[in-house]
């Protein structure tokens, strides 16, 4: 294709002065790529060869090469800051182009495939598998994965924490699942596992070492930035993400763990072994089970035991949540014993409070007996504490309280009456009745009671009747007698 001298000059100007790419010149001038290549000819660099570097950078080539030789992974922006301190006035873009060609090519590493003996090693890691909706927001959802390196048998469970206490619980549960212990636990360099490391000098977490000593297992670490050293568990994590977690919605940790357990038995352990495809994972696991170390009797306790301070409102804080204790222990110190499902507060060896553990965020959990004990001491606070309970259990009650105040009603008696309805009918029925009250624009407590009764009858729920226990009345049998005498 023949083009005019003006077009040739424009091609050279756009390439050398404006630094346009060949494809851009072809698209904008409407010429073929071969024409652009012929026009540039020997004047332009060959495809794939670096462009001429700006003269401002040339005096710093030696410094850049020496720095990259010592620190091959150093990013261009850090080198740019170092050059600016030494008088460089060029742009970062020019520096990036040069660093791209001057950076030493990483040496290719040859990997050695190692097959471990039965019962010798298990590999441990965590994987982020999504978010879980909890009261007050969301929490990251993690999967703890342990894989026996020989048979590829897996133990997987969902956890909401990655601290040392969660790790200890998962390690003990994994040992119970396998029915024995390998001789080594192989970890990566997570802060939960290793406190400090300098080369081969490693300081493990003290609580992990304590558990390993009780379970007779040796903890080991991979080399830094060498994830292939625990490739068994890395491959297992990819398998579970692709086959189990992809496209699945989990409503709770217990729900997810139940599904995971069924998946491990029915799918993961039934798949062919990668080294011996004619056999399944469960076949090799049955053989490896005989080589595992026996479990210690009894298994180590994994509950968190730590002192906690009780504030002036008789609450303790665990994470972002607050739990009530008897008011007599305000401004004191108690011992917290926390498991996955419950919290116990001890004063010495005596238990003073027990709560179901909440995994939400910024939640206040107060037992009714603790509230009643505090209100008995602080009578003036009954109305306010009652309002807090109504607002927590019955959304929209604040608007009903505003109507009571506008019509001059006694707020204390209104709150007390609503609390009685709440105790009698339960939050579900009273919540519907309050919504109907607000919709009708009413504020009469008698109407609220009638709406509660109508909702109870519609739902066909019996009213719970509590028969008080009189300790002075002895239990005895009542013998019926003839009632004919009453007619006379």
C-alpha positions as CSV (number, residue, x, y, z in Angstrom):
1,X,0.0,0.0,0.0
2,X,1.4,3.4,-1.1
3,X,0.9,6.3,1.2
4,X,1.8,10.0,0.9
5,X,4.9,11.6,2.5
6,X,2.6,13.6,4.9
7,X,1.1,10.3,6.3
8,X,4.6,8.9,6.7
9,X,5.7,11.9,8.6
10,X,2.6,11.8,10.8
11,X,3.3,8.1,11.6
12,X,6.9,8.9,12.7
13,X,5.7,11.9,14.7
14,X,3.1,10.0,16.6
15,X,5.4,7.1,17.3
16,X,8.6,9.0,18.4
17,X,7.2,12.3,19.7
18,X,3.8,11.3,21.1
19,X,4.8,7.7,22.0
20,X,1.7,6.2,20.4
21,X,1.6,2.4,20.0
22,X,1.6,0.9,16.6
23,X,-2.0,-0.4,17.0
24,X,-3.2,3.0,18.0
25,X,-1.6,4.6,14.9
26,X,-3.2,2.0,12.7
27,X,-6.6,2.6,14.2
28,X,-6.4,6.4,14.1
29,X,-4.9,6.9,10.6
30,X,-6.7,4.0,9.0
31,X,-3.5,2.3,7.6
32,X,-2.4,-1.3,7.8
33,X,0.0,-2.6,10.4
34,X,2.5,-3.6,7.7
35,X,2.6,0.0,6.4
36,X,3.4,1.4,9.9
37,X,6.1,-1.2,10.3
38,X,7.6,-0.4,6.9
39,X,7.5,3.4,7.6
40,X,9.2,3.1,10.9
41,X,11.7,0.6,9.5
42,X,15.2,0.8,11.0
43,X,14.3,4.1,12.7
44,X,11.9,2.4,15.1
45,X,12.6,-0.3,17.6
46,X,11.8,-3.9,16.8
47,X,8.6,-5.3,18.2
48,X,9.1,-6.4,21.8
49,X,12.4,-4.4,22.3
50,X,12.4,-1.7,25.0
51,X,12.0,1.9,24.0
52,X,14.9,4.3,24.4
53,X,15.2,5.5,28.0
54,X,14.9,9.2,28.9
55,X,18.2,10.8,29.4
56,X,17.2,12.0,32.9
57,X,17.3,8.4,34.1
58,X,20.6,7.4,32.5
59,X,22.8,8.7,35.4
60,X,20.9,6.5,37.8
61,X,21.1,3.2,35.9
62,X,23.9,1.9,37.9
63,X,22.2,2.7,41.2
64,X,19.0,1.0,40.0
65,X,20.8,-2.1,38.8
66,X,22.7,-2.5,42.1
67,X,19.6,-1.9,44.2
68,X,17.6,-4.5,42.2
69,X,20.4,-7.0,42.4
70,X,20.3,-6.8,46.2
71,X,16.5,-6.5,46.5
72,X,14.9,-8.1,43.4
73,X,11.3,-7.8,44.7
74,X,11.6,-4.0,45.5
75,X,8.7,-2.1,43.9
76,X,9.3,0.7,41.4
77,X,7.6,3.3,43.6
78,X,10.1,2.7,46.4
79,X,13.0,3.1,44.0
80,X,11.3,6.3,42.7
81,X,11.3,7.7,46.2
82,X,15.0,6.8,46.6
83,X,15.9,8.5,43.4
84,X,14.0,11.6,44.2
85,X,16.2,12.0,47.3
86,X,19.2,11.7,45.1
87,X,18.0,14.4,42.7
88,X,16.0,12.6,40.0
89,X,13.4,14.8,38.4
90,X,12.0,12.5,35.8
91,X,8.6,10.7,35.9
92,X,7.6,7.5,37.5
93,X,6.4,6.1,34.2
94,X,9.9,6.3,32.7
95,X,11.3,4.6,35.8
96,X,8.8,1.8,35.5
97,X,9.7,1.0,31.9
98,X,13.4,0.7,32.9
99,X,12.7,-1.4,36.0
100,X,10.6,-3.8,34.0
101,X,13.6,-4.7,31.9
102,X,16.3,-4.3,34.5
103,X,14.7,-6.4,37.2
104,X,16.6,-9.7,37.6
105,X,14.7,-12.7,36.3
106,X,13.8,-15.0,39.2
107,X,15.5,-18.3,39.3
108,X,13.3,-21.2,38.4
109,X,12.9,-23.6,41.3
110,X,12.7,-27.3,40.9
111,X,10.2,-29.0,43.3
112,X,10.7,-32.3,44.9
113,X,7.6,-34.5,45.3
114,X,7.6,-36.2,48.7
115,X,5.2,-38.9,49.8
116,X,4.8,-39.0,53.6
117,X,4.4,-42.2,55.6
118,X,1.0,-43.3,57.0
119,X,0.3,-41.5,60.2
120,X,3.3,-39.2,59.9
121,X,1.9,-35.8,59.1
122,X,-1.2,-33.7,58.9
123,X,-1.4,-30.3,57.3
124,X,-3.4,-27.5,58.8
125,X,-4.8,-24.2,57.4
126,X,-7.7,-21.8,57.3
127,X,-9.7,-20.5,54.3
128,X,-12.0,-17.5,54.1
129,X,-15.4,-18.8,52.7
130,X,-17.7,-15.8,53.0
131,X,-19.7,-13.7,55.4
132,X,-22.3,-14.7,58.0
133,X,-25.1,-12.5,59.0
134,X,-25.3,-12.1,62.8
135,X,-27.2,-9.8,65.1
136,X,-25.6,-6.3,64.7
137,X,-23.9,-6.9,61.4
138,X,-21.8,-9.5,59.6
139,X,-18.8,-11.6,60.7
140,X,-16.2,-13.2,58.4
141,X,-16.7,-17.0,58.1
142,X,-13.6,-19.2,58.1
143,X,-13.1,-22.9,57.4
144,X,-10.6,-24.8,59.5
145,X,-9.1,-27.6,57.4
146,X,-6.9,-30.5,58.5
147,X,-5.7,-33.1,55.9
148,X,-3.8,-36.3,56.7
149,X,-0.9,-36.1,54.2
150,X,-0.8,-39.8,53.3
151,X,-4.5,-40.7,52.8
152,X,-5.8,-37.1,52.1
153,X,-8.6,-37.7,54.6
154,X,-10.0,-34.3,55.6
155,X,-11.6,-32.7,58.6
156,X,-13.4,-29.4,58.0
157,X,-15.4,-27.1,60.2
158,X,-16.7,-23.6,60.2
159,X,-15.4,-21.1,62.7
160,X,-15.9,-17.4,63.4
161,X,-12.5,-16.8,65.1
162,X,-8.9,-17.6,64.2
163,X,-7.3,-17.1,67.6
164,X,-5.3,-19.6,69.6
165,X,-8.4,-20.8,71.5
166,X,-10.3,-21.5,68.3
167,X,-7.3,-23.3,66.9
168,X,-7.0,-25.5,70.1
169,X,-10.7,-26.4,69.9
170,X,-10.4,-27.4,66.2
171,X,-7.2,-29.4,66.7
172,X,-8.9,-31.5,69.4
173,X,-12.1,-32.0,67.5
174,X,-10.0,-33.0,64.4
175,X,-8.2,-35.6,66.5
176,X,-11.5,-37.0,67.7
177,X,-12.9,-37.1,64.2
178,X,-9.9,-39.1,62.9
179,X,-9.8,-41.3,66.0
180,X,-6.1,-40.7,66.5
181,X,-3.2,-38.3,66.1
182,X,-0.4,-37.9,63.5
183,X,3.1,-37.4,64.6
184,X,3.4,-33.9,63.1
185,X,1.1,-30.9,62.7
186,X,2.4,-28.7,59.7
187,X,1.3,-25.1,59.8
188,X,2.1,-22.0,57.9
189,X,3.6,-18.9,59.5
190,X,0.3,-17.4,60.9
191,X,0.5,-15.2,63.9
192,X,-1.9,-17.5,65.8
193,X,0.7,-20.3,65.5
194,X,4.1,-18.6,65.6
195,X,4.9,-15.7,67.9
196,X,8.3,-14.9,66.4
197,X,10.6,-16.3,63.7
198,X,14.1,-15.5,62.6
199,X,15.3,-17.9,60.0
200,X,15.2,-21.4,61.6
201,X,14.8,-19.9,65.1
202,X,11.1,-20.3,65.8
203,X,9.0,-19.4,68.9
204,X,5.6,-21.1,68.9
205,X,2.6,-19.8,70.8
206,X,2.8,-21.1,74.4
207,X,-0.7,-22.5,74.4
208,X,-0.1,-24.4,71.1
209,X,3.0,-25.9,72.6
210,X,1.1,-26.9,75.7
211,X,-1.6,-28.7,73.6
212,X,1.1,-30.4,71.4
213,X,2.8,-31.7,74.6
214,X,-0.5,-33.1,75.9
215,X,-1.4,-34.7,72.6
216,X,2.2,-35.9,71.9
217,X,2.4,-34.2,68.5
218,X,5.3,-32.2,67.0
219,X,4.4,-28.8,65.6
220,X,6.2,-27.8,62.4
221,X,6.3,-24.7,60.1
222,X,6.6,-24.3,56.4
223,X,9.3,-22.0,55.1
224,X,8.2,-18.4,54.6
225,X,6.4,-17.8,51.3
226,X,6.5,-21.5,50.4
227,X,2.9,-22.6,50.4
228,X,3.7,-25.6,48.2
229,X,5.2,-27.3,51.2
230,X,1.7,-27.9,52.5
231,X,0.2,-28.5,49.1
232,X,-2.1,-31.3,50.4
233,X,-4.2,-28.9,52.5
234,X,-4.0,-26.1,49.9
235,X,-5.4,-28.5,47.3
236,X,-8.1,-29.7,49.8
237,X,-9.1,-26.0,50.4
238,X,-9.6,-25.5,46.6
239,X,-11.6,-28.7,46.4
240,X,-14.0,-27.7,49.2
241,X,-14.4,-24.2,47.8
242,X,-15.2,-25.5,44.3
243,X,-17.4,-28.5,45.3
244,X,-19.0,-27.4,48.6
245,X,-19.0,-23.6,49.2
246,X,-19.5,-22.4,45.7
247,X,-23.1,-21.2,45.2
248,X,-24.2,-22.3,48.7
249,X,-25.9,-20.1,51.4
250,X,-25.2,-21.0,55.0
251,X,-27.6,-19.8,57.7
252,X,-25.5,-20.6,60.7
253,X,-22.3,-22.3,61.8
254,X,-24.1,-25.3,63.1
255,X,-26.1,-25.6,59.9
256,X,-22.9,-25.4,57.8
257,X,-20.9,-27.9,59.9
258,X,-23.7,-30.4,59.7
259,X,-23.7,-30.1,55.9
260,X,-19.9,-30.2,55.8
261,X,-19.8,-33.4,57.8
262,X,-22.2,-35.1,55.4
263,X,-20.2,-33.8,52.4
264,X,-16.9,-35.2,53.8
265,X,-18.3,-38.7,54.3
266,X,-20.4,-38.9,51.1
267,X,-18.2,-37.0,48.6
268,X,-14.7,-36.0,49.8
269,X,-13.7,-39.4,51.3
270,X,-15.3,-41.3,48.4
271,X,-13.3,-39.6,45.6
272,X,-10.3,-41.4,44.0
273,X,-6.9,-40.9,45.7
274,X,-4.7,-38.7,43.6
275,X,-1.7,-41.0,43.9
276,X,-3.5,-44.3,43.7
277,X,-6.6,-43.6,41.5
278,X,-7.8,-47.2,41.7
279,X,-8.5,-46.7,45.4
280,X,-10.6,-44.2,47.3
281,X,-9.5,-41.8,50.0
282,X,-11.5,-43.7,52.6
283,X,-9.7,-46.9,51.7
284,X,-6.3,-45.4,52.5
285,X,-7.7,-43.7,55.5
286,X,-8.8,-47.0,57.0
287,X,-5.2,-48.2,56.6
288,X,-3.7,-45.0,58.0
289,X,-5.9,-45.1,61.0
290,X,-4.0,-48.0,62.4
291,X,-0.7,-45.9,62.3
292,X,-2.1,-42.9,64.2
293,X,-1.1,-42.2,67.8
294,X,-3.8,-43.0,70.3
295,X,-5.8,-40.2,71.8
296,X,-4.9,-39.1,75.3
297,X,-7.4,-39.8,78.1
298,X,-9.0,-37.5,78.9
299,X,-8.7,-35.0,76.0
300,X,-7.3,-31.6,77.0
301,X,-9.8,-28.9,77.9
302,X,-10.0,-26.2,75.2
303,X,-12.2,-23.6,76.9
304,X,-10.9,-20.1,77.3
305,X,-10.2,-19.4,81.0
306,X,-9.3,-15.8,81.8
307,X,-10.1,-13.2,84.5
308,X,-12.6,-10.5,83.5
309,X,-13.5,-7.2,85.1
310,X,-17.1,-6.4,86.0
311,X,-18.0,-2.8,85.3
312,X,-20.2,-0.5,87.5
313,X,-23.3,-1.6,85.7
314,X,-22.7,-5.3,86.5
315,X,-21.8,-6.3,83.0
316,X,-18.7,-7.9,81.5
317,X,-17.4,-7.5,78.0
318,X,-16.4,-10.4,75.7
319,X,-15.4,-9.2,72.3
320,X,-17.9,-6.5,71.4
321,X,-20.8,-8.0,73.4
322,X,-21.8,-7.4,77.0
323,X,-23.1,-10.0,79.5
324,X,-24.8,-9.4,82.8
325,X,-23.7,-10.7,86.2
326,X,-25.4,-10.4,89.6
327,X,-25.3,-6.8,90.9
328,X,-23.4,-7.9,94.0
329,X,-20.3,-8.4,91.8
330,X,-20.2,-4.9,90.3
331,X,-16.7,-3.4,90.2
332,X,-15.1,-6.7,90.9
333,X,-13.2,-9.4,89.0
334,X,-14.5,-12.8,88.0
335,X,-13.2,-15.8,86.1
336,X,-14.5,-16.3,82.6
337,X,-14.8,-19.9,81.2
338,X,-15.9,-19.6,77.5
339,X,-16.7,-22.4,75.1
340,X,-18.2,-22.1,71.6
341,X,-21.7,-22.3,72.9
342,X,-21.8,-20.8,76.4
343,X,-20.0,-18.5,78.9
344,X,-19.7,-19.2,82.6
345,X,-18.7,-16.7,85.2
346,X,-17.0,-18.0,88.3
347,X,-16.2,-16.4,91.7
348,X,-13.5,-18.7,92.8
349,X,-15.0,-22.2,92.2
350,X,-18.7,-20.9,92.6
351,X,-20.6,-20.3,89.4
352,X,-22.4,-16.9,89.6
353,X,-23.8,-16.6,86.0
354,X,-24.2,-18.6,82.8
355,X,-25.0,-17.2,79.4
356,X,-25.5,-18.7,75.9
357,X,-22.6,-17.3,73.9
358,X,-23.6,-14.7,71.4
359,X,-21.6,-14.3,68.1
360,X,-23.3,-11.1,67.1
361,X,-21.8,-7.6,67.4
362,X,-22.5,-4.9,70.0
363,X,-25.2,-7.0,71.7
364,X,-26.3,-6.6,75.4
365,X,-27.4,-9.8,77.0
366,X,-29.1,-9.5,80.4
367,X,-30.7,-12.3,82.3
368,X,-34.1,-11.6,83.8
369,X,-33.0,-12.5,87.4
370,X,-30.1,-10.1,87.1
371,X,-32.5,-7.3,86.0
372,X,-34.9,-8.1,88.8
373,X,-32.2,-8.1,91.4
374,X,-30.9,-4.7,90.2
375,X,-34.4,-3.2,90.0
376,X,-35.1,-4.3,93.6
377,X,-32.2,-2.1,94.7
378,X,-32.9,0.8,92.2
379,X,-36.7,1.2,92.3
380,X,-36.6,4.5,90.4
381,X,-34.9,2.7,87.5
382,X,-37.8,0.2,86.9
383,X,-39.5,2.4,84.3
384,X,-36.3,3.1,82.3
385,X,-35.2,-0.6,82.4
386,X,-38.6,-1.6,81.4
387,X,-38.5,0.7,78.4
388,X,-35.1,-0.7,77.4
389,X,-36.6,-4.2,77.4
390,X,-39.7,-3.1,75.4
391,X,-37.6,-1.3,72.8
392,X,-35.3,-4.4,72.5
393,X,-38.0,-7.0,72.1
394,X,-40.8,-5.0,70.5
395,X,-39.8,-2.7,67.6
396,X,-41.9,0.4,67.4
397,X,-42.6,0.6,71.1
398,X,-40.9,4.0,71.2
399,X,-43.7,5.5,69.1
400,X,-46.3,4.0,71.4
401,X,-44.5,5.5,74.4
402,X,-44.6,8.9,72.7
403,X,-48.4,8.6,72.3
404,X,-48.7,7.8,76.0
405,X,-46.7,10.9,76.9
406,X,-48.7,13.1,74.6
407,X,-52.1,12.0,76.1
408,X,-50.8,12.4,79.7
409,X,-50.8,8.8,80.7
410,X,-48.6,7.4,83.5
411,X,-45.6,6.0,81.7
412,X,-44.6,3.7,84.6
413,X,-48.0,2.0,84.7
414,X,-48.2,1.8,80.9
415,X,-44.7,0.2,80.7
416,X,-45.5,-2.2,83.6
417,X,-48.8,-3.3,82.0
418,X,-47.1,-3.9,78.6
419,X,-44.3,-6.0,80.3
420,X,-47.0,-8.2,81.9
421,X,-48.5,-8.8,78.5
422,X,-45.0,-9.5,77.1
423,X,-44.4,-12.1,79.9
424,X,-47.9,-13.6,79.4
425,X,-48.2,-13.8,75.6
426,X,-44.5,-13.7,74.4
427,X,-42.7,-11.3,72.1
428,X,-44.2,-12.7,68.8
429,X,-47.9,-12.1,69.8
430,X,-47.3,-8.7,71.5
431,X,-45.2,-7.5,68.5
432,X,-48.1,-8.1,66.2
433,X,-50.5,-6.3,68.6
434,X,-48.2,-3.3,68.9
435,X,-48.0,-3.0,65.1
436,X,-51.8,-3.1,64.9
437,X,-52.1,-0.4,67.6
438,X,-49.7,1.9,65.7
439,X,-51.6,1.3,62.5
440,X,-55.0,2.2,64.1
441,X,-53.6,5.2,65.9
442,X,-54.7,3.9,69.3
443,X,-52.8,4.0,72.6
444,X,-55.2,2.4,75.1
445,X,-53.6,-0.4,77.1
446,X,-56.9,-2.3,77.3
447,X,-57.0,-2.3,73.5
448,X,-53.5,-3.7,73.5
449,X,-54.6,-6.6,75.8
450,X,-57.6,-7.4,73.5
451,X,-55.4,-7.4,70.4
452,X,-53.0,-9.8,72.2
453,X,-55.8,-12.1,73.1
454,X,-57.2,-12.0,69.5
455,X,-53.8,-12.8,68.1
456,X,-53.4,-15.7,70.5
457,X,-56.7,-17.2,69.5
458,X,-55.9,-16.8,65.9
459,X,-52.6,-18.6,66.3
460,X,-54.2,-21.2,68.6
461,X,-51.6,-20.8,71.3
462,X,-52.4,-21.7,74.9
463,X,-51.7,-19.2,77.6
464,X,-49.0,-20.5,79.9
465,X,-50.2,-20.6,83.5
466,X,-47.6,-20.7,86.2
467,X,-48.7,-22.4,89.4
468,X,-46.7,-21.0,92.3
469,X,-45.0,-23.5,94.5
470,X,-45.9,-23.2,98.2
471,X,-43.1,-24.9,100.2
472,X,-45.3,-25.2,103.3
473,X,-47.8,-27.4,101.5
474,X,-46.9,-31.1,101.7
475,X,-47.5,-33.3,98.7
476,X,-50.2,-35.8,99.5
477,X,-52.9,-37.8,97.8
478,X,-56.5,-36.5,97.9
479,X,-59.1,-39.2,98.4
480,X,-62.5,-38.3,96.8
481,X,-65.6,-38.8,98.9
482,X,-69.3,-39.2,98.3
483,X,-70.9,-35.9,97.2
484,X,-74.5,-37.0,97.6
485,X,-74.8,-35.2,101.0
486,X,-74.5,-31.8,99.3
487,X,-77.9,-32.2,97.8
488,X,-79.5,-32.6,101.2
